[in-house]
């Protein structure tokens, strides 16, 4: 796995998730959840995200000239998105529409906020790392 991912490809993936989650919220069609969930699972399980792969040929400059995004952080963010999309899909299948919509709204908002410049997943991971650090300091 690369150490970094060019920011335009990360933004493409965020936009993809936002669009599909929003389309689910509007239409209640489960296929709009299945598409980004499938792409996200492929990225996590096989280290092959078809959205990022499809976007690479459209980049005009060499990959290393774009602002890099940490690949490990993006994997963490993808785990959160996949979890929320899974909850939403399972809730939709189980006819628990309030939960399906809530999880879809959460992933849509998180991806939109990330596109606008603030990464909620990054903040959550940073806080988790701080907790781990403080615990290690107390136990030593």
C-alpha positions in Angstrom: 0.0 0.0 0.0 1.3 3.5 -0.8 2.3 5.8 2.0 0.2 8.5 0.6 -2.7 9.2 -1.7 -2.9 12.3 -3.8 -5.5 14.7 -2.4 -7.6 14.9 -5.6 -8.1 11.2 -5.5 -9.1 11.3 -1.8 -11.6 14.1 -2.7 -12.9 12.1 -5.6 -13.6 9.2 -3.2 -15.2 11.5 -0.7 -17.4 13.0 -3.4 -18.4 9.6 -4.6 -19.5 8.6 -1.1 -21.3 11.9 -0.6 -23.3 11.6 -3.8 -24.3 8.0 -3.3 -25.3 8.4 0.4 -27.3 11.5 -0.5 -29.0 9.7 -3.4 -30.0 6.9 -0.9 -31.4 9.5 1.5 -33.5 11.1 -1.3 -34.6 7.8 -2.9 -34.4 5.1 -0.2 -33.0 2.8 -2.9 -30.6 0.4 -1.2 -28.4 0.2 -4.4 -27.2 3.7 -3.6 -25.6 2.3 -0.5 -24.4 -0.9 -2.1 -22.2 0.9 -4.6 -19.9 2.9 -2.3 -20.0 0.1 0.3 -18.7 -2.3 -2.4 -15.9 0.1 -3.4 -15.0 0.7 0.2 -14.9 -3.0 1.1 -12.7 -3.6 -2.0 -10.3 -0.9 -0.8 -10.1 -2.3 2.7 -10.0 -6.0 1.9 -8.0 -6.0 -1.4 -6.2 -2.6 -1.2 -7.9 -1.8 -4.5 -10.4 1.1 -4.5 -12.0 1.3 -7.9 -13.0 4.9 -7.5 -9.4 5.9 -6.8 -8.1 3.6 -9.6 -10.6 5.2 -12.0 -9.6 8.7 -11.1 -5.8 8.2 -11.5 -5.8 8.6 -15.4 -7.5 12.0 -15.0 -4.7 13.5 -13.0 -2.6 15.8 -15.2 0.6 16.0 -13.1 2.8 13.2 -11.6 1.2 11.7 -8.5 4.0 12.9 -6.2 3.4 16.5 -7.1 -0.1 16.6 -5.5 -0.6 17.3 -1.8 -0.3 13.9 -0.1 -3.0 12.4 2.2 -1.8 9.7 4.6 -2.9 6.3 3.3 -3.2 4.8 6.8 -5.5 7.7 7.8 -7.5 7.2 4.7 -7.9 3.5 5.6 -9.2 4.5 9.0 -11.7 6.9 7.5 -12.8 4.2 5.0 -13.4 1.8 7.9 -15.7 4.4 9.5 -17.5 5.0 6.2 -17.9 1.2 5.5 -19.3 0.7 9.0 -21.9 3.4 8.6 -22.8 2.3 5.1 -23.2 -1.3 6.4 -25.4 -0.2 9.3 -27.5 1.9 6.9 -27.9 -1.0 4.4 -28.7 -3.6 7.1 -31.2 -1.2 8.7 -32.8 -0.5 5.4 -33.1 -4.2 4.7 -34.6 -4.7 8.2 -37.1 -1.8 7.6 -35.6 0.4 10.3 -35.7 3.5 8.2 -34.8 6.0 10.9 -31.5 4.1 11.5 -30.8 3.6 7.8 -31.3 7.4 7.2 -29.3 8.4 10.3 -26.3 6.3 9.4 -26.5 7.5 5.7 -26.8 11.1 6.9 -23.7 10.7 9.1 -21.6 9.3 6.3 -22.9 12.0 3.9 -22.2 14.8 6.3 -18.7 13.5 7.2 -17.7 13.2 3.6 -19.1 16.7 2.8 -17.3 18.2 5.7 -14.1 16.4 4.7 -14.5 17.8 1.1 -14.8 21.3 2.7 -11.5 20.8 4.6 -12.2 19.3 8.1 -11.7 15.5 8.4 -13.8 14.1 11.2 -12.2 10.7 11.0 -8.8 12.4 11.4 -10.0 14.1 14.5 -11.4 10.9 15.9 -8.2 9.0 15.2 -6.1 11.8 16.7 -8.1 11.7 19.9 -7.9 7.9 20.1 -4.1 8.1 19.7 -4.0 10.7 22.5 -5.9 8.4 24.8 -3.6 5.5 23.9 -0.6 7.7 24.6 -1.9 9.0 28.0 -2.7 5.4 29.0 0.8 4.3 28.1 2.3 7.1 30.2 0.2 6.2 33.3 1.1 2.5 33.1 4.9 3.1 32.8 
